[in-house]
Amino acid sequence: MSTTHVDRHGERMSKNALEGMADQINSKYIPYLIEHDWDKHVGTVFYGEVFRLKDGEYALGVVVGLFEVESEFENFKKGNKNTIWSDCKKYLDPKELALTLDDKTNTKDNTRDELIAPRLKRSVADLLEVHLDSTQVLPDGTVYKIKRFIAAAGDLRMELHPKDHPPAHFHVISKQRNIDARFDINTLEFDSMKKGKISNGDIKKIQSFFRYYPEMLIRLKEEYARLK
């Protein structure tokens, strides 16, 4: 389902993120969708396991069941407790999957460096733009990352205003979405709207972004201290 390899826009999933996904899969029924489209709900992800690859990276392998009759939509309703994950474990062979992935990901170090470079050159705003568009929020509030290539619109930006009023905060501004939202720089809690309206889903994505890129939060705090 996913690995810790660098993807096409220079990002990578952490091992902890993969393990968190596996825990969610093994605790409750997660729908299996084609291209993340709820109109193409074709099955359920029954079991997940993280395993190590030959190159030192990690992968999340899963067992998926495809629906054959209408009643299975109710039998494995999304969010319900996963009571059969242990029975499905036998269908996943990490060694076989690792061999297949090792063949596909046997890239040279200089190629990987070329993939990582675009991420290092991006600003906080650019990375946040990609993160907002490449994550989704489940009905229970869980934020998960979609592995696909996203072309950033480039209109979203972060702003810090010199000697701004307390509490310490930063602004998330987007012309396209017509929003100017304030977030607490220490807690990452949504503070208030200066303009427009922001969805709960986007709030969770912004908070998730700084947990995914803690180095960006450090950079933001350093700039806030400098302006203050």
N, C-alpha and C positions, 0 to 999 in steps of 0.2 A: 504493500500500500504506500509506503514512503521510506526514505532512507535519510541518513545524515550527510549525504553527498551534496555538494554545491549544485544548485539548480540553475536554470537558464538566465535568471536575473540576479545571480550572484548571492543568493540567500541559501541558508541551510537550516534544517530542523535540528534541534538538540536531541541528545539521547533521552533526556528527561521528558521532552515533549512527546517522543514516540512511546515511552513507557506510560505516560499519562493517557495517551490514546488507547493503548492496550488495556489499561485498567478500566476505562469507560466502556470499551467493547465487552469486556468480560463481566461487567456488573449490570449492564442493561442493554436491551435490544437497540442497535443502531441501524437505521435504514440504509440499504445499499441503493444508491441512485446513479443513473447514467448522467455524466457531466454535471453532477450536483443539481439536477433538475427534479423537483418534487413531482412533476407530471410523469416522470420516468422512474418511479419507485418499483424496482423489480425484485427486491429480495432483502435479506437481513445479514449483517455481519455478525457471526456467532462467536468467533474466537480470534484473539490477537496475541502475538508473542514477539518480543524484541530479541534479535539475535545478532551476533557479530559476524562481519565479513572478513575476508582474507586481508583486505587493505587497511583494516583497523576501524573502518566505519561501521555503523549499525543500521539495521533494517527492521521494519515492522512487517511481519507476515500475518496474513489473516485467512480465515476460513469463511467463505460466503455461501449462503444458501439462496438459490433462486426460487421464487414462487412458481408453483405449478397449478395451484387451485386458488380460487378467490378467498376461501376460508383462512388461508395462511396469513393474510393481511391482519386478521384479528388475532390469530394465535400468537403472532410475533409482533405485537403492536409496539411502535417506537416508544422508548422510555420505560417499558415494563422490565421487571427484573429478569436478567438472563439466567435461566435455570438449566441450560444445556451446554454451557461453554466447555465444561470438563469432558463431555461426551464428544465434542467436536475437535478437541486437541489432537486426537490421533490422526486427523486428516492433514495436519500441517507437518511438513518435514523440513526443518530449518537447514539441514545439511544440503538437501537437494536445491532449495531456494538460494542458498549462499553460492553454490556452484554456478547457478544460472546468472545471478547478479554479478559475480566476479568476472564472468566472461563479458558482460555488457559494460562494466564500469572500469575496465582495465585501461585507464587513461594515464598519460604522462604527467608528471608534476607541473611542467610548464603550461600545459593545457588547463590544469586546475587553477593555477595562478591567474591565468587570463580570465577565468570565470569569476574569481574572487575580486579582481581589480575594480570592476564597475561598482560593486557595493561600497568599497572603501572611498571612492570618489564622490559618492552621493551625499547630499546634505540631509539633515534631519527631516526636512520637509519632503524631499524626494522619497526617502524611505517610508515615511508615514503614508504618503500617497499610495505607494505600492501595497503597504500593509493593509490599509483600509479596503482596497479593492480585491485583495487576495485572501481575505478571511471572511468567515460567516459565523453567525450566532445561532445556536440551536435554541429550540423553545425553552429549555431549562436554563438558558443564560450562558452555556458553555461556548467559548470562542475557539474555533478550530481553523487551521490554515489550509487553504486550497492550493494544491500543487499545480499551478498553471502559469503560463507567461502572461504578464499584465503590462500593457503600455500605459504608463502614467500620463494623466492629463496635464500635470505640471502646474495646476492653479492653486494647490493647497500649500499653505506655508505656516510656519510657527513664528510668533512674534513675542518679544519681551519688551515692555515699555519702561524706559528709565524712570526710576522713582515712582513706580506705580503704587496704587493704594494696597494696603494689606487686605487679606492674607497674601503671602507670596504666591504668584500664579503666572501662568503663561496663556497665550491666546492661540487657538486653532482657527485659522481663517481660510475660507474658500469662496472665491467668486462664483464658481460654478454651482456650488451648493448653497450659496448666499448665506453663509453662517459666520459668526464670530463668537466662539465659545471660550469661556474661561475655565481653566483647570488648576487645582491646587498643585504647586510644584513639588510638595513634599509627600502628599498622600495620593496624588493622582486622581482625587475625587473631582467630579464635575462640580463647578462652583455656580456659574450663572451664565446667561446669554446676554451678550451686548447687542447682538443682531441676529435675526432669523430664528431658526429652530433646528435642533440637532436630535437625532433619534437615539434611543437607548442602545441600539445596536452599535452605532458609531462611537458612542461613549465607551462601551466595552472594548471596542477595537482599539481605540486610542490608548486606553489603559493597558491593554494587552501588548501594544506596540512597545511601550517602555519597559515592560517586563521581558519582552523578547530581545530588546536592544538596550540593556542597562547602561552601556557605555554612552548612549545618546542622552540618557537622563543626566548622567554626570556632566556631560558637556553643556547641557541646558542650564544646570544649576550653577556651573562655573560662570557662564555668561550672565546669568541673573545677578550673581554676586558682584561681577565687574560693573554692571550698569548701576547697581545700587550704591 
